[in-house]
Amino acid sequence: MPIRPARRITDTSPKNFGMFAKAVQMTGDLIHLELGMPAEDTPQHIKDATIAALQAGHVHYSDLQGIPELRSAIADKLRQKNAMDISADEVIVTNGLTQASFAAFMAFLDEGDEALLLAPYYPQHIGKAELAGAKVTIAPLDAANGFSINRALLEPHINAATKVIALINPCNPTGRVYTRNELQIIADLAQEHDLLVLSDEVYEEITYDNAAHISIASLPGMKERTISMFAFTKAYAMDGWRLGYIAADQSLIGPMMKITTNEVTHVNTFVQHGALAALTGDPAILQGMVDRDRERRDLVVSRLNQMPGVTCAPVEGTIYAFPDISATGLTAQDCADMLLAATGVVVEAGSFYGDAGEGHLRVCFGCADMDMLRDAMDRMQRLFNDLQ
Protein backbone atom coordinates (compact mmCIF):
# COMPACT_ATOMS: atom_id res chain seq x y z
CA MET A 1 0.00 0.00 0.00
CA PRO A 2 1.21 3.56 -0.65
CA ILE A 3 3.02 5.41 2.11
CA ARG A 4 0.72 8.01 3.64
CA PRO A 5 2.12 11.49 4.31
CA ALA A 6 1.71 12.92 7.79
CA ARG A 7 -1.66 14.53 8.53
CA ARG A 8 0.10 17.85 9.06
CA ILE A 9 0.76 17.73 5.31
CA THR A 10 -2.48 16.27 4.00
CA ASP A 11 -4.85 18.10 6.35
CA THR A 12 -3.44 21.62 6.04
CA SER A 13 -3.77 24.31 3.39
CA PRO A 14 -1.35 24.04 0.45
CA LYS A 15 0.93 26.98 -0.19
CA ASN A 16 -0.76 29.04 -2.87
CA PHE A 17 1.03 31.23 -5.38
CA GLY A 18 -2.08 32.90 -6.77
CA MET A 19 -1.78 34.52 -10.19
CA PHE A 20 1.88 33.59 -10.50
CA ALA A 21 0.87 29.92 -10.70
CA LYS A 22 -1.42 30.76 -13.63
CA ALA A 23 1.01 33.04 -15.44
CA VAL A 24 4.01 30.74 -15.14
CA GLN A 25 2.24 28.28 -17.42
CA MET A 26 1.84 30.91 -20.14
CA THR A 27 4.10 32.18 -22.89
CA GLY A 28 4.06 35.49 -24.65
CA ASP A 29 4.58 39.13 -23.78
CA LEU A 30 3.75 39.16 -20.07
CA ILE A 31 4.51 41.89 -17.56
CA HIS A 32 4.79 40.41 -14.08
CA LEU A 33 3.49 42.74 -11.38
CA GLU A 34 2.21 39.99 -9.09
CA LEU A 35 5.39 39.02 -7.20
CA GLY A 36 7.10 41.11 -4.53
CA MET A 37 10.50 40.69 -6.15
CA PRO A 38 12.64 43.86 -6.17
CA ALA A 39 13.62 45.24 -9.58
CA GLU A 40 16.97 46.42 -8.24
CA ASP A 41 20.12 44.32 -8.23
CA THR A 42 21.79 43.62 -4.89
CA PRO A 43 24.24 46.49 -4.26
CA GLN A 44 27.80 45.71 -5.25
CA HIS A 45 29.37 46.27 -1.83
CA ILE A 46 27.17 43.50 -0.42
CA LYS A 47 28.26 41.10 -3.14
CA ASP A 48 31.90 42.06 -2.65
CA ALA A 49 31.77 41.43 1.10
CA THR A 50 30.24 38.00 0.50
CA ILE A 51 32.84 37.06 -2.10
CA ALA A 52 35.61 38.25 0.22
CA ALA A 53 34.22 36.14 3.07
CA LEU A 54 34.05 33.10 0.81
CA GLN A 55 37.62 33.62 -0.38
CA ALA A 56 38.77 34.18 3.21
CA GLY A 57 37.56 30.73 4.17
CA HIS A 58 34.34 31.55 6.03
CA VAL A 59 32.86 28.32 4.73
CA HIS A 60 32.46 26.20 7.87
CA TYR A 61 29.98 25.83 10.70
CA SER A 62 29.46 29.01 12.70
CA ASP A 63 27.36 30.32 15.57
CA LEU A 64 23.92 28.68 15.65
CA GLN A 65 22.19 32.05 16.26
CA GLY A 66 24.17 33.85 13.58
CA ILE A 67 27.72 35.15 13.46
CA PRO A 68 28.34 37.43 16.48
CA GLU A 69 29.40 40.48 14.46
CA LEU A 70 26.19 40.39 12.43
CA ARG A 71 23.98 39.95 15.48
CA SER A 72 25.80 42.83 17.17
CA ALA A 73 25.20 45.08 14.14
CA ILE A 74 21.53 44.05 14.04
CA ALA A 75 21.12 44.87 17.74
CA ASP A 76 22.78 48.26 17.23
CA LYS A 77 20.44 49.00 14.33
CA LEU A 78 17.36 47.95 16.31
CA ARG A 79 18.29 50.15 19.24
CA GLN A 80 19.09 53.18 17.10
CA LYS A 81 16.42 53.00 14.39
CA ASN A 82 13.62 50.96 15.95
CA ALA A 83 13.88 52.13 19.57
CA MET A 84 13.95 48.47 20.64
CA ASP A 85 15.79 47.37 23.77
CA ILE A 86 17.60 44.43 22.17
CA SER A 87 20.99 42.80 22.75
CA ALA A 88 22.92 40.60 20.33
CA ASP A 89 21.88 37.55 22.37
CA GLU A 90 18.25 38.40 21.60
CA VAL A 91 18.72 38.03 17.83
CA ILE A 92 18.48 34.92 15.64
CA VAL A 93 19.66 35.15 12.02
CA THR A 94 17.28 33.19 9.79
CA ASN A 95 16.78 32.04 6.21
CA GLY A 96 14.62 35.01 5.34
CA LEU A 97 11.51 36.16 7.12
CA THR A 98 9.77 33.00 5.97
CA GLN A 99 11.86 30.84 8.27
CA ALA A 100 11.60 33.44 11.03
CA SER A 101 7.81 33.31 10.99
CA PHE A 102 7.76 29.52 10.70
CA ALA A 103 9.98 29.25 13.79
CA ALA A 104 7.73 31.63 15.70
CA PHE A 105 4.52 29.79 14.82
CA MET A 106 6.04 26.39 15.54
CA ALA A 107 7.59 27.46 18.84
CA PHE A 108 4.52 29.09 20.36
CA LEU A 109 1.43 27.39 18.94
CA ASP A 110 -0.02 24.04 19.97
CA GLU A 111 -2.85 21.93 18.58
CA GLY A 112 -6.12 23.68 19.37
CA ASP A 113 -4.59 27.13 19.67
CA GLU A 114 -5.70 29.96 17.41
CA ALA A 115 -3.75 32.63 15.55
CA LEU A 116 -5.52 35.89 14.72
CA LEU A 117 -4.76 37.43 11.32
CA LEU A 118 -5.82 40.91 10.23
CA ALA A 119 -7.38 40.87 6.78
CA PRO A 120 -6.33 41.57 4.14
CA TYR A 121 -3.76 39.08 5.43
CA TYR A 122 -0.54 37.46 4.22
CA PRO A 123 -1.76 34.05 2.98
CA GLN A 124 1.43 32.15 3.81
CA HIS A 125 0.83 32.66 7.54
CA ILE A 126 -2.14 30.31 7.32
CA GLY A 127 -0.12 27.27 6.35
CA LYS A 128 2.50 27.90 9.02
CA ALA A 129 -0.10 28.14 11.78
CA GLU A 130 -1.82 24.98 10.55
CA LEU A 131 1.46 23.05 10.38
CA ALA A 132 1.90 23.91 14.05
CA GLY A 133 -1.52 22.34 14.70
CA ALA A 134 -3.30 25.63 15.25
CA LYS A 135 -6.31 27.22 13.62
CA VAL A 136 -6.50 30.63 12.01
CA THR A 137 -9.11 33.26 12.87
CA ILE A 138 -9.62 36.23 10.58
CA ALA A 139 -10.42 39.78 11.73
CA PRO A 140 -11.45 41.73 8.61
CA LEU A 141 -10.44 45.39 8.49
CA ASP A 142 -12.66 47.94 6.76
CA ALA A 143 -11.69 49.13 3.29
CA ALA A 144 -13.96 52.16 3.68
CA ASN A 145 -11.85 53.22 6.66
CA GLY A 146 -8.52 52.75 4.89
CA PHE A 147 -7.96 49.29 6.40
CA SER A 148 -7.14 50.96 9.70
CA ILE A 149 -6.77 48.95 12.91
CA ASN A 150 -9.97 49.26 14.90
CA ARG A 151 -10.44 47.62 18.29
CA ALA A 152 -14.11 46.93 17.63
CA LEU A 153 -13.17 44.87 14.56
CA LEU A 154 -10.50 42.83 16.33
CA GLU A 155 -11.67 42.07 19.85
CA PRO A 156 -14.76 40.00 18.94
CA HIS A 157 -12.43 37.48 17.27
CA ILE A 158 -10.31 36.93 20.38
CA ASN A 159 -11.25 33.99 22.60
CA ALA A 160 -9.69 31.65 25.14
CA ALA A 161 -7.92 29.70 22.38
CA THR A 162 -6.29 32.76 20.82
CA LYS A 163 -2.55 32.77 21.49
CA VAL A 164 -1.00 35.08 18.89
CA ILE A 165 -1.80 38.08 16.71
CA ALA A 166 0.08 38.28 13.41
CA LEU A 167 0.85 41.85 12.34
CA ILE A 168 2.42 43.09 9.09
CA ASN A 169 3.71 46.66 9.29
CA PRO A 170 4.15 48.23 6.76
CA CYS A 171 1.32 46.15 5.41
CA ASN A 172 1.40 43.81 2.46
CA PRO A 173 -0.95 44.07 0.55
CA THR A 174 -2.60 47.37 1.48
CA GLY A 175 0.44 49.64 1.61
CA ARG A 176 -0.57 51.00 5.02
CA VAL A 177 2.00 52.09 7.60
CA TYR A 178 0.24 51.83 10.93
CA THR A 179 0.26 54.78 13.31
CA ARG A 180 1.33 54.62 16.94
CA ASN A 181 -2.34 54.85 17.98
CA GLU A 182 -3.21 51.85 15.80
CA LEU A 183 -0.31 49.83 17.17
CA GLN A 184 -1.35 50.76 20.69
CA ILE A 185 -4.69 49.05 20.05
CA ILE A 186 -2.84 45.82 19.26
CA ALA A 187 -0.59 46.31 22.29
CA ASP A 188 -3.56 46.87 24.60
CA LEU A 189 -5.34 43.76 23.33
CA ALA A 190 -2.18 41.67 23.62
CA GLN A 191 -1.61 42.72 27.21
CA GLU A 192 -5.25 42.42 28.26
CA HIS A 193 -5.70 38.97 26.69
CA ASP A 194 -2.15 37.68 27.32
CA LEU A 195 -1.30 37.30 23.64
CA LEU A 196 1.96 37.10 21.72
CA VAL A 197 2.41 39.44 18.74
CA LEU A 198 4.25 38.15 15.67
CA SER A 199 5.32 41.32 13.88
CA ASP A 200 6.46 41.08 10.25
CA GLU A 201 8.42 44.26 9.49
CA VAL A 202 10.13 43.28 6.24
CA TYR A 203 9.11 46.58 4.60
CA GLU A 204 10.28 48.79 7.48
CA GLU A 205 12.76 50.73 5.32
CA ILE A 206 10.35 51.32 2.44
CA THR A 207 8.10 54.15 3.57
CA TYR A 208 7.11 57.33 1.77
CA ASP A 209 6.31 60.94 2.49
CA ASN A 210 5.56 61.45 6.19
CA ALA A 211 4.73 57.85 7.06
CA ALA A 212 6.98 56.66 9.90
CA HIS A 213 7.47 52.99 10.66
CA ILE A 214 7.20 52.10 14.36
CA SER A 215 8.14 48.71 15.78
CA ILE A 216 5.40 47.53 18.12
CA ALA A 217 8.04 45.96 20.40
CA SER A 218 9.17 49.50 21.27
CA LEU A 219 5.82 50.27 22.93
CA PRO A 220 5.64 49.98 26.73
CA GLY A 221 5.13 46.43 27.95
CA MET A 222 5.53 44.88 24.50
CA LYS A 223 9.11 43.62 24.36
CA GLU A 224 8.25 40.56 26.46
CA ARG A 225 5.32 39.60 24.23
CA THR A 226 6.53 40.49 20.71
CA ILE A 227 8.53 38.50 18.21
CA SER A 228 9.78 41.06 15.67
CA MET A 229 10.82 39.68 12.29
CA PHE A 230 12.87 41.44 9.64
CA ALA A 231 14.67 40.59 6.40
CA PHE A 232 17.17 41.99 3.93
CA THR A 233 14.85 40.81 1.14
CA LYS A 234 13.08 43.95 -0.02
CA ALA A 235 15.02 47.05 0.97
CA TYR A 236 18.43 45.64 -0.02
CA ALA A 237 17.13 43.66 -3.03
CA MET A 238 18.39 40.40 -1.49
CA ASP A 239 15.32 38.20 -1.95
CA GLY A 240 17.31 35.29 -3.37
CA TRP A 241 19.86 35.46 -0.56
CA ARG A 242 17.29 34.22 1.99
CA LEU A 243 18.48 36.31 4.93
CA GLY A 244 16.36 37.63 7.76
CA TYR A 245 16.35 37.80 11.52
CA ILE A 246 14.25 37.53 14.64
CA ALA A 247 14.46 39.96 17.54
CA ALA A 248 12.76 39.02 20.80
CA ASP A 249 13.12 39.01 24.54
CA GLN A 250 15.62 36.48 25.82
CA SER A 251 12.78 34.42 27.32
CA LEU A 252 11.39 33.84 23.80
CA ILE A 253 14.65 33.02 22.04
CA GLY A 254 15.20 29.50 23.41
CA PRO A 255 12.01 27.93 22.04
CA MET A 256 12.66 29.34 18.56
CA MET A 257 16.28 28.18 18.63
CA LYS A 258 15.00 24.65 19.18
CA ILE A 259 13.10 24.99 15.89
CA THR A 260 15.84 26.67 13.84
CA THR A 261 18.68 24.42 14.95
CA ASN A 262 16.68 21.28 14.21
CA GLU A 263 15.57 22.73 10.88
CA VAL A 264 18.76 24.19 9.37
CA THR A 265 21.46 24.20 12.10
CA HIS A 266 22.35 27.79 11.14
CA VAL A 267 22.23 30.15 8.18
CA ASN A 268 24.92 29.93 5.47
CA THR A 269 28.09 31.36 7.03
CA PHE A 270 29.61 33.51 4.28
CA VAL A 271 26.39 35.19 3.15
CA GLN A 272 26.00 36.58 6.66
CA HIS A 273 29.04 38.77 5.89
CA GLY A 274 27.03 40.23 3.01
CA ALA A 275 24.21 41.05 5.43
CA LEU A 276 26.74 42.74 7.71
CA ALA A 277 27.91 44.87 4.78
CA ALA A 278 24.28 45.80 4.04
CA LEU A 279 23.76 47.09 7.58
CA THR A 280 27.07 48.91 7.88
CA GLY A 281 27.40 50.25 4.31
CA ASP A 282 26.72 53.73 2.98
CA PRO A 283 23.08 54.56 3.88
CA ALA A 284 22.82 56.61 0.69
CA ILE A 285 22.72 53.37 -1.30
CA LEU A 286 19.63 52.18 0.54
CA GLN A 287 18.05 55.63 0.29
CA GLY A 288 18.62 55.66 -3.45
CA MET A 289 16.72 52.40 -3.87
CA VAL A 290 13.83 53.68 -1.74
CA ASP A 291 13.79 56.91 -3.77
CA ARG A 292 13.46 54.90 -6.97
CA ASP A 293 10.62 52.91 -5.42
CA ARG A 294 8.95 56.23 -4.64
CA GLU A 295 9.20 57.21 -8.31
CA ARG A 296 7.64 53.92 -9.31
CA ARG A 297 4.89 54.38 -6.75
CA ASP A 298 4.11 57.89 -7.97
CA LEU A 299 3.80 56.70 -11.56
CA VAL A 300 1.60 53.70 -10.82
CA VAL A 301 -0.73 55.35 -8.30
CA SER A 302 -1.20 58.37 -10.57
CA ARG A 303 -1.96 56.22 -13.61
CA LEU A 304 -4.32 53.89 -11.73
CA ASN A 305 -6.37 56.85 -10.58
CA GLN A 306 -6.81 57.92 -14.21
CA MET A 307 -8.44 54.62 -15.19
CA PRO A 308 -12.25 54.40 -15.36
CA GLY A 309 -13.75 52.49 -12.45
CA VAL A 310 -10.44 52.44 -10.54
CA THR A 311 -9.44 54.38 -7.45
CA CYS A 312 -6.14 53.95 -5.66
CA ALA A 313 -5.43 55.22 -2.15
CA PRO A 314 -2.02 56.73 -1.40
CA VAL A 315 0.63 54.11 -0.71
CA GLU A 316 2.37 54.86 2.59
CA GLY A 317 4.88 52.01 2.47
CA THR A 318 5.84 48.71 0.79
CA ILE A 319 6.15 48.19 -2.97
CA TYR A 320 2.44 47.55 -3.62
CA ALA A 321 -0.56 49.55 -4.73
CA PHE A 322 -3.97 48.19 -3.74
CA PRO A 323 -6.45 49.81 -6.14
CA ASP A 324 -10.21 49.48 -5.69
CA ILE A 325 -11.82 48.14 -8.87
CA SER A 326 -15.27 47.44 -7.41
CA ALA A 327 -16.87 50.18 -9.53
CA THR A 328 -16.19 48.07 -12.62
CA GLY A 329 -18.66 45.46 -11.36
CA LEU A 330 -16.03 42.74 -11.67
CA THR A 331 -14.84 40.55 -8.85
CA ALA A 332 -11.17 40.88 -8.01
CA GLN A 333 -10.36 37.44 -9.44
CA ASP A 334 -12.31 38.03 -12.65
CA CYS A 335 -10.55 41.36 -13.11
CA ALA A 336 -7.09 39.85 -12.55
CA ASP A 337 -7.89 36.99 -14.95
CA MET A 338 -9.18 39.43 -17.57
CA LEU A 339 -6.06 41.58 -17.31
CA LEU A 340 -3.86 38.53 -17.76
CA ALA A 341 -5.81 37.16 -20.73
CA ALA A 342 -6.41 40.45 -22.52
CA THR A 343 -3.30 42.49 -21.75
CA GLY A 344 -0.61 40.15 -20.45
CA VAL A 345 -0.29 42.19 -17.26
CA VAL A 346 -0.11 39.90 -14.23
CA VAL A 347 -1.48 41.35 -10.99
CA GLU A 348 -2.87 39.61 -7.92
CA ALA A 349 -6.55 39.54 -6.99
CA GLY A 350 -7.24 41.28 -3.70
CA SER A 351 -9.38 38.32 -2.65
CA PHE A 352 -6.18 36.24 -2.52
CA TYR A 353 -5.60 38.09 0.77
CA GLY A 354 -9.00 37.22 2.19
CA ASP A 355 -12.56 38.43 1.74
CA ALA A 356 -11.59 41.88 3.05
CA GLY A 357 -9.50 42.35 -0.08
CA GLU A 358 -12.38 41.68 -2.47
CA GLY A 359 -12.87 44.51 -4.96
CA HIS A 360 -9.14 45.27 -5.05
CA LEU A 361 -6.04 44.28 -6.98
CA ARG A 362 -2.49 44.14 -5.66
CA VAL A 363 -0.09 45.75 -8.13
CA CYS A 364 3.61 45.42 -7.36
CA PHE A 365 5.34 48.54 -8.66
CA GLY A 366 8.67 47.69 -7.04
CA CYS A 367 9.41 44.74 -9.31
CA ALA A 368 9.81 46.52 -12.65
CA ASP A 369 11.64 49.45 -14.22
CA MET A 370 9.85 52.64 -15.20
CA ASP A 371 9.53 51.78 -18.89
CA MET A 372 7.93 48.42 -18.08
CA LEU A 373 5.58 50.06 -15.60
CA ARG A 374 4.50 52.63 -18.19
CA ASP A 375 3.81 49.83 -20.65
CA ALA A 376 1.80 47.93 -18.02
CA MET A 377 -0.23 51.00 -17.12
CA ASP A 378 -0.95 51.71 -20.80
CA ARG A 379 -2.24 48.15 -21.25
CA MET A 380 -4.38 48.32 -18.12
CA GLN A 381 -5.74 51.73 -19.16
CA ARG A 382 -6.92 50.32 -22.50
CA LEU A 383 -8.73 47.45 -20.81
CA PHE A 384 -10.49 49.63 -18.25
CA ASN A 385 -11.42 52.12 -20.99
CA ASP A 386 -13.02 49.27 -22.95
CA LEU A 387 -15.07 48.22 -19.92
CA GLN A 388 -16.96 51.52 -19.94
Buried (B, 14 or more C-beta within 10 A) or exposed (E): EEEEEEEEEEEBBEEEBBBBEBBEEEEEEBBBBBBBBBBBEBBEBBBEBBEBBBEEEBEEEBBBBBBEBBBBBBBBBBBEEBEBEBEBEBBBBBBBBBBBBBBBBBBBBEEEBBBBBBBBBBBBBBBBBBBBBBBBBBBBBEBEEEBBBBEEBBBEBBEEEBBBBBBBBBBBBBBBBBBEEBBBBBBBBBBEBEBBBBBBBBBBBBBBEEBEBBBBBBBEEBBEBBBBBBBBBBBBBBBEBBBBBBBBBEEBBEBBBEBBBEEBEBBBBBBBBBBBBBBBBEEEBBEEBBEBBBEBBEBBBEBBBEBEBBEBBBBBBBBBBBBBBBEBEBBBBBBBBBBBEEBBBBBBBBBBBBEBBBBBBBBBBBBBEBEBBBBBBEBBBEBBEEBE
